[in-house]
Amino acid sequence: MRFGFWIGAGHGWPEIAQSGQKVEELGYDGIWVADHFMPNAEDVSGPTHEVWAILSGLAAITSRVRLGSLVCGNTYRNPAVLAKQATTADHVSGGRVVLGIGAGWQENEHLAYGLEFGTFTDRFQRLEEALQVIRSLRSEARTTFDGQRYQLAEAPLEPEPIGRLPIMIGGGGERKTLRMVAQYADEWNVWATPDIIAAKSKILDDHCTTVGRDPGEVERSAVAMLFLCDDEADVTKLRRR
């Protein structure tokens, strides 16, 4: 079993950098950063740093830990641009980057920044096309793609990633998300307790069988939030959240 550390993008860079170096020193296996531009709250004041800038900075000051987005909202970037960003960070890290991606969900960011949010179905259709684009860029010298949402014409991904640049899909939807994990992803991450993870893993195995893939090829991970706090009032607020 491996353990990762989730660094909040709302801290200042000196604190993020210090935390990243300490996490590596303590023996954690990975550092993960969420992809958001503002808080999901009524009060949206305060800093929120961009995920790939953080990961590239951490890549330059660490040497061992895996570094990944947990996960990028597909609606925020063209997938070819995202692949380029992740590959550049991978070069800074020496081949330690994981490209985590999901359909996108935080509506207030889309409204604030003028990004198309669309329907639930639309976001998942876009995600599937994005996964096809990224996989092709990762494996082919040139990618031409003519989808409903994305179009590429002989697009290169140069330089190529140093590492494997694994694709991680985040989410627990049993019909859409887990089917796409089976078809396109190298890794899967879900917010869940052990019993839910076991049940959804079985469903993922079934999807793998359907698409003709060995379920053992898909690495699996889960997120569990741990807050260290000695103020009872704050503890109560966290439990309510």
C-alpha positions as CSV (number, residue, x, y, z in Angstrom):
1,M,0.0,0.0,0.0
2,R,1.2,3.5,-0.9
3,F,0.3,6.8,0.8
4,G,0.0,10.2,-0.8
5,F,-0.3,13.7,0.6
6,W,-2.8,16.2,-0.7
7,I,-1.5,19.8,-0.7
8,G,-4.1,22.5,-0.7
9,A,-3.7,25.1,-3.5
10,G,-5.0,27.8,-1.2
11,H,-1.8,28.2,0.8
12,G,1.1,30.5,-0.1
13,W,3.9,29.1,-2.3
14,P,6.5,29.1,0.6
15,E,4.2,26.9,2.7
16,I,3.4,24.6,-0.3
17,A,7.1,24.3,-1.1
18,Q,8.0,23.5,2.5
19,S,5.2,21.0,2.8
20,G,6.2,19.2,-0.4
21,Q,9.8,18.9,0.7
22,K,8.8,17.6,4.1
23,V,6.4,15.1,2.6
24,E,9.2,13.6,0.5
25,E,11.5,13.6,3.5
26,L,8.9,11.7,5.6
27,G,8.6,8.9,3.0
28,Y,5.2,9.6,1.4
29,D,4.8,8.1,-2.1
30,G,3.1,11.0,-3.8
31,I,1.9,14.6,-3.7
32,W,-1.5,15.5,-5.1
33,V,-3.0,18.9,-5.9
34,A,-6.6,19.7,-6.8
35,D,-7.5,21.7,-9.9
36,H,-9.6,24.8,-9.0
37,F,-9.5,28.5,-9.5
38,M,-11.6,29.6,-6.5
39,P,-13.3,28.1,-3.5
40,N,-16.6,26.3,-3.7
41,A,-18.3,28.6,-1.2
42,E,-20.2,31.8,-0.8
43,D,-17.0,33.5,0.3
44,V,-14.6,33.1,-2.6
45,S,-11.9,35.4,-1.3
46,G,-8.4,34.2,-0.7
47,P,-5.7,32.7,-2.9
48,T,-6.1,29.6,-5.1
49,H,-3.0,28.7,-7.1
50,E,-3.1,26.9,-10.5
51,V,-2.4,23.2,-10.3
52,W,0.3,22.8,-13.0
53,A,2.2,25.8,-11.8
54,I,2.3,24.2,-8.4
55,L,3.2,20.7,-9.7
56,S,6.1,22.1,-11.8
57,G,7.4,24.1,-8.8
58,L,7.3,21.0,-6.6
59,A,8.9,19.0,-9.4
60,A,11.9,21.3,-9.3
61,I,12.4,21.0,-5.5
62,T,11.7,17.2,-5.0
63,S,13.4,14.2,-6.4
64,R,11.4,11.0,-5.6
65,V,7.7,11.4,-5.0
66,R,5.1,11.0,-7.7
67,L,3.3,14.3,-8.6
68,G,-0.2,14.4,-9.9
69,S,-3.4,16.4,-10.4
70,L,-6.3,15.0,-8.4
71,V,-8.0,15.8,-10.7
72,C,-8.0,18.3,-13.5
73,G,-11.5,19.5,-14.6
74,N,-11.6,18.7,-18.3
75,T,-13.8,21.7,-19.0
76,Y,-11.0,24.1,-18.0
77,R,-8.5,23.4,-20.8
78,N,-8.3,22.0,-24.3
79,P,-7.0,18.4,-23.8
80,A,-4.1,19.0,-26.2
81,V,-3.0,22.0,-24.1
82,L,-3.4,19.9,-20.9
83,A,-1.2,17.1,-22.3
84,K,1.4,19.7,-23.1
85,Q,1.3,21.2,-19.6
86,A,1.5,17.8,-18.0
87,T,4.4,16.7,-20.3
88,T,6.4,19.9,-19.4
89,A,5.9,19.2,-15.7
90,D,6.9,15.6,-16.3
91,H,10.2,16.8,-17.8
92,V,10.8,19.1,-14.8
93,S,10.2,16.2,-12.5
94,G,12.3,13.7,-14.4
95,G,9.4,11.5,-15.2
96,R,7.3,11.5,-12.1
97,V,4.0,13.1,-13.2
98,V,0.5,11.6,-13.2
99,L,-2.2,13.3,-15.3
100,G,-5.4,13.1,-13.3
101,I,-8.6,14.2,-15.1
102,G,-12.3,14.2,-14.5
103,A,-15.4,15.7,-16.1
104,G,-15.5,18.9,-14.0
105,W,-18.1,19.8,-11.5
106,Q,-17.6,23.2,-9.7
107,E,-20.1,25.4,-11.4
108,N,-19.2,28.7,-9.8
109,E,-15.8,28.6,-11.4
110,H,-17.3,28.2,-14.8
111,L,-19.6,31.2,-14.3
112,A,-16.9,33.4,-12.9
113,Y,-14.3,32.7,-15.6
114,G,-16.7,32.4,-18.6
115,L,-16.1,28.7,-19.1
116,E,-18.8,26.5,-20.7
117,F,-20.3,24.2,-18.0
118,G,-23.0,22.4,-20.0
119,T,-25.1,19.5,-18.9
120,F,-23.9,16.4,-17.0
121,T,-24.2,14.4,-20.2
122,D,-22.3,17.0,-22.2
123,R,-19.4,17.1,-19.7
124,F,-19.0,13.4,-19.9
125,Q,-19.1,13.4,-23.7
126,R,-16.3,16.0,-23.7
127,L,-14.3,14.0,-21.2
128,E,-14.4,10.9,-23.4
129,E,-13.2,12.8,-26.4
130,A,-10.5,14.4,-24.3
131,L,-9.3,11.0,-23.1
132,Q,-9.1,9.8,-26.7
133,V,-7.1,12.9,-27.7
134,I,-4.6,12.6,-24.8
135,R,-4.0,8.9,-25.3
136,S,-3.3,9.5,-29.0
137,L,-0.9,12.4,-28.3
138,R,0.8,10.2,-25.8
139,S,1.3,7.3,-28.1
140,E,1.4,8.7,-31.7
141,A,3.9,10.9,-33.4
142,R,1.1,13.0,-34.9
143,T,-2.6,13.2,-33.9
144,T,-5.5,14.1,-36.1
145,F,-8.8,14.1,-34.4
146,D,-12.2,15.2,-35.6
147,G,-14.6,15.1,-32.7
148,Q,-17.8,17.0,-31.8
149,R,-15.9,19.1,-29.2
150,Y,-12.2,18.8,-30.2
151,Q,-10.4,18.9,-33.5
152,L,-6.6,18.4,-34.0
153,A,-4.7,18.3,-37.3
154,E,-1.4,16.5,-37.3
155,A,-0.7,17.7,-33.8
156,P,2.6,16.6,-32.2
157,L,3.4,16.2,-28.5
158,E,7.1,17.2,-28.5
159,P,9.0,16.6,-26.4
160,E,7.4,13.3,-25.5
161,P,6.9,12.6,-21.7
162,I,10.0,11.2,-20.0
163,G,7.9,8.9,-17.8
164,R,4.8,6.9,-18.7
165,L,2.6,9.9,-18.0
166,P,-0.2,7.7,-16.5
167,I,-3.8,8.9,-17.0
168,M,-5.8,8.8,-13.8
169,I,-9.6,9.2,-13.9
170,G,-11.2,10.4,-10.8
171,G,-14.8,9.6,-9.9
172,G,-17.2,6.8,-8.8
173,G,-20.0,6.9,-11.4
174,E,-20.7,3.3,-12.1
175,R,-22.1,3.6,-15.6
176,K,-20.1,6.3,-17.3
177,T,-17.0,7.0,-15.2
178,L,-16.0,3.4,-14.4
179,R,-16.6,2.4,-18.0
180,M,-14.2,5.1,-19.2
181,V,-11.7,4.1,-16.6
182,A,-11.7,0.5,-18.0
183,Q,-11.4,1.8,-21.5
184,Y,-8.9,4.7,-21.3
185,A,-7.2,5.0,-17.8
186,D,-4.1,3.6,-16.2
187,E,-5.2,4.5,-12.8
188,W,-8.5,5.2,-11.0
189,N,-9.2,7.3,-7.9
190,V,-12.4,7.6,-5.9
191,W,-13.6,9.3,-2.7
192,A,-14.9,6.4,-0.7
193,T,-14.8,4.1,2.3
194,P,-13.4,0.6,2.1
195,D,-16.7,-1.1,1.5
196,I,-17.7,1.3,-1.3
197,I,-14.2,0.9,-2.9
198,A,-14.6,-2.9,-2.9
199,A,-18.1,-2.7,-4.5
200,K,-17.1,-0.2,-7.1
201,S,-13.9,-2.2,-7.9
202,K,-16.0,-5.2,-8.7
203,I,-18.0,-3.0,-11.1
204,L,-14.8,-1.7,-12.7
205,D,-13.6,-5.3,-13.1
206,D,-16.8,-6.0,-15.0
207,H,-16.3,-3.0,-17.3
208,C,-12.8,-4.2,-18.0
209,T,-14.1,-7.6,-19.0
210,T,-16.6,-6.0,-21.3
211,V,-14.0,-4.0,-23.1
212,G,-11.5,-6.9,-23.2
213,R,-9.0,-5.6,-20.7
214,D,-7.2,-7.2,-17.8
215,P,-8.6,-5.6,-14.6
216,G,-5.1,-5.9,-13.0
217,E,-3.8,-3.3,-15.4
218,V,-5.8,-0.5,-13.7
219,E,-4.2,0.9,-10.5
220,R,-6.7,1.9,-7.8
221,S,-6.5,4.6,-5.1
222,A,-8.9,6.4,-2.7
223,V,-9.1,9.8,-1.1
224,A,-9.7,10.0,2.7
225,M,-9.7,13.5,4.3
226,L,-7.8,13.9,7.6
227,F,-7.9,17.2,9.4
228,L,-5.7,17.8,12.4
229,C,-7.4,20.3,14.7
230,D,-7.5,21.0,18.5
231,D,-10.4,23.5,18.4
232,E,-13.7,21.8,19.2
233,A,-15.7,24.5,17.3
234,D,-13.7,23.9,14.2
235,V,-14.0,20.2,14.5
236,T,-17.8,20.6,14.6
237,K,-17.8,22.7,11.5
238,L,-15.6,20.1,9.7
239,R,-17.9,17.3,10.6
240,R,-20.9,19.2,9.2
241,R,-19.0,19.7,5.9
